[in-house]
Amino acid sequence: MTSSATPADDTWLDGMQRAAFDYFAQWVDPHNGLVPDTSRANSPVSIAVVGFALSAYPVGVTRGWMSRADALRHSLAALRFFLDSDQSGTPQATGFRGFYYHFLDIHSGARVWQSELSMIDTALLIAGALTAASFFGDDTPDEIELRRIADVLYRRVDWCWAQDGGDTIRQGWKPECGFLDYGWEGYSEAIVLYALAMGSPTHPITGDCYHAWTSTYQWENLYGTDFLYGGPLFVHHFSHAWVDFRGIRDAFMREKRSDYFENSRRAVLIQRKYARLNPHGFAGYGDNGWGLSACDGPSDERQDAANEERHLFGYAARGVPYGPDDGTLSAPAVLASLPFAPELALAGVRCMLRRYPQILTDGRLASAFNPSLVQAGGAPWVSAGHYGLDQGIVLMMIENHRSGFPWQLMRGCPYLADGLRRAGFRGGWLLQPIHHGAA
């Protein structure tokens, strides 16, 4: 990748990336391949975190952090689990119509927390399965089986059903009440969801569905910069973990003479500008103090903060410039911005670590910290433990910055390429022919 990074930068990034990878190696259940949402005690499984794990193992193999045999074993365990999982859609099942409940019990795989059947988190899981299928391409029995299962899992997802007869895909479904009342409106992390839904050889949505979604986009001018609005920083990251958007454009971006990669770069600039202006006067904000995103955070129930009371949001999707904003920043969201603005991301994270070394534990960045809430001893509030989503996006975006390897793997996935083309994306690497063989 082109940047002005120095050898010292690469060594430091290698350490940060290795620590992020070790989250998955440390916490994966070796029997079923499932990975918990967080490192906290009794955390359930997040299906999206499993998707990141499946995408992380190929990176770990190429970097020499995991053997190919171990990566294959963990990946096969996860894919076999989902293949054989209870798809009855009952309150105690694992999924329905190829989708899966957002949170599962790590031992039984049953739904927990009355969570929704999540369309976006299923898409992230499937993206991970297809990444594994793209990587494990040898003609050995286990690698052939892995590719077969990934193909079966993808083909059984009923994306059409998830439209519920409407113009866009619904965000979730529960056995107690059916589809949730809201679909996708406004730009979000869902491009990979729509691309996979359009590329399906069994249950594809139509092009009108994607257009119906993009018709809800908000193109704005903020601080003198034109961009496609998305408040939390993670919405500018997640689809980019798997899709190289440089130089490919859908109809919306062709009209704006931009692309989603450039839009994410502009989102970084807008985040920094907002933090510099710091309209609420929070501590720690500035050119190197930004990163409002979906993350953990302090809540109003906490009584041990030394500062005055204010409204705190707990785990929430904080955003720029319309909020919510309670002084909580996500260092992982800054580091995940590396492909878009490497110098700014490096400077931001290093400054945060110098000022608030408490945000790094076991070599990994905490989900979030809040310098405006001073704890005993003068330290800022810091999220406890680690979140798999944070570690996954950090790992993949560092790798995309360093080598582009995850992007290269998924460029070779015909389902994803077909879905992007059917959504109207043109140009760039999509001009290259993709072999439509067995997955």
Buried (B, 14 or more C-beta within 10 A) or exposed (E): EEBEBEEEBEEBBBEBBBBBBBBBBEBBBEEBBBBBBBBEEEBBBBBBBBBBBBBBBBBBBBBEBBEBEBBBBBBBBBBBBBBEBBBEBEEEBBBBBBBBBBBBBBEEBBBBEEBBBBBBBBBBBBBBBBBBBBBBEEEEEBBBBBBBBBBBBBBBBBBBBBBBEEBBBBBBBBBEEEBBEEBBBBBBBBBBBBBBBBBBEEBBBBEEBBBBBBEBBEBEEBBEEEBBBBBBBBBBBBBBBBBBBBBBBBBBBBEBEBBBBBBBBBBBBBBBBBBBEBEEEBBBBBEBBBBBBBBBBBEEEEEEBEEEEBEBBEBBBBBBBEBBBBBBBBBBBBBBBBBBBBEBBBBBBBBBBEBBEBBBBEEBBBBBBBBBBBBEEEBBBBBEBBBBBBBBBBBBBBBBBBBBBBBEBBBBBBBBBBBBBBBBBBEBBBEEEBEEEEB
